[in-house]
Amino acid sequence: MKQHLPALIRTSLAVVCAYLFVTRYWLNRDCIAEAASSCRLDDGSNVTSGAMLWGLLALIFAVLALRSAGRTRG
């Protein structure tokens, strides 16, 4: 179990970052593009194109999780 912990942590971080990417950028990308900088949502939050970075972080953590999982198998 101890050898699987790094993969589980990285997978969890990848999932959280992917969730933030979808909710903060992907679902609002049209509104952000129309506003040319940021967009105010119905709930009062302000989203910007900088939320794309969550997608990059999700990808990085997913790759690291896969590498960790591969090491535990061998």
C-alpha positions as CSV (number, residue, x, y, z in Angstrom):
1,M,0.0,0.0,0.0
2,K,2.8,2.4,0.8
3,Q,4.3,2.1,-2.7
4,H,0.9,3.1,-4.2
5,L,0.6,6.3,-2.1
6,P,2.5,8.6,-4.5
7,A,0.3,7.4,-7.5
8,L,-2.9,7.9,-5.5
9,I,-1.8,11.4,-4.4
10,R,-0.9,12.4,-7.9
11,T,-4.1,11.0,-9.3
12,S,-6.1,12.9,-6.8
13,L,-4.3,16.1,-7.7
14,A,-4.9,15.4,-11.4
15,V,-8.7,14.9,-10.8
16,V,-9.0,18.1,-8.7
17,C,-7.1,20.2,-11.3
18,A,-9.2,18.7,-14.1
19,Y,-12.4,19.5,-12.3
20,L,-11.2,23.1,-11.8
21,F,-10.3,23.3,-15.5
22,V,-13.7,22.2,-16.6
23,T,-15.7,24.4,-14.2
24,R,-13.5,27.5,-14.3
25,Y,-12.5,27.6,-17.9
26,W,-14.0,25.0,-20.3
27,L,-17.7,25.6,-19.5
28,N,-17.2,29.4,-19.7
29,R,-14.7,29.7,-22.6
30,D,-17.2,31.4,-24.9
31,C,-18.0,34.0,-22.3
32,I,-14.3,34.6,-21.7
33,A,-13.6,34.9,-25.4
34,E,-16.5,37.5,-25.9
35,A,-15.3,39.6,-23.0
36,A,-11.6,39.4,-24.2
37,S,-10.3,39.1,-20.7
38,S,-12.7,37.9,-17.9
39,C,-16.3,37.0,-17.4
40,R,-18.6,37.4,-14.5
41,L,-20.8,34.4,-13.8
42,D,-24.3,34.2,-12.4
43,D,-22.9,33.2,-9.0
44,G,-20.8,36.4,-8.9
45,S,-17.5,34.7,-9.5
46,N,-15.1,36.1,-12.1
47,V,-13.3,33.7,-14.5
48,T,-10.4,34.5,-16.7
49,S,-8.5,32.7,-19.5
50,G,-5.8,32.1,-16.9
51,A,-7.9,29.2,-15.7
52,M,-6.5,27.2,-18.7
53,L,-3.5,26.6,-16.4
54,W,-5.6,24.1,-14.4
55,G,-5.7,21.9,-17.5
56,L,-1.9,22.0,-17.8
57,L,-1.6,21.1,-14.1
58,A,-4.1,18.3,-14.6
59,L,-2.1,16.9,-17.5
60,I,1.2,17.1,-15.6
61,F,-0.2,15.3,-12.6
62,A,-1.9,12.7,-14.7
63,V,1.5,11.9,-16.5
64,L,3.3,11.8,-13.1
65,A,0.5,9.5,-11.7
66,L,0.9,7.1,-14.7
67,R,4.7,7.0,-14.2
68,S,4.3,6.3,-10.5
69,A,1.7,3.6,-11.2
70,G,4.0,2.0,-13.8
71,R,6.9,1.9,-11.3
72,T,4.8,0.1,-8.7
73,R,3.9,-2.7,-11.2
74,G,7.4,-3.5,-12.0
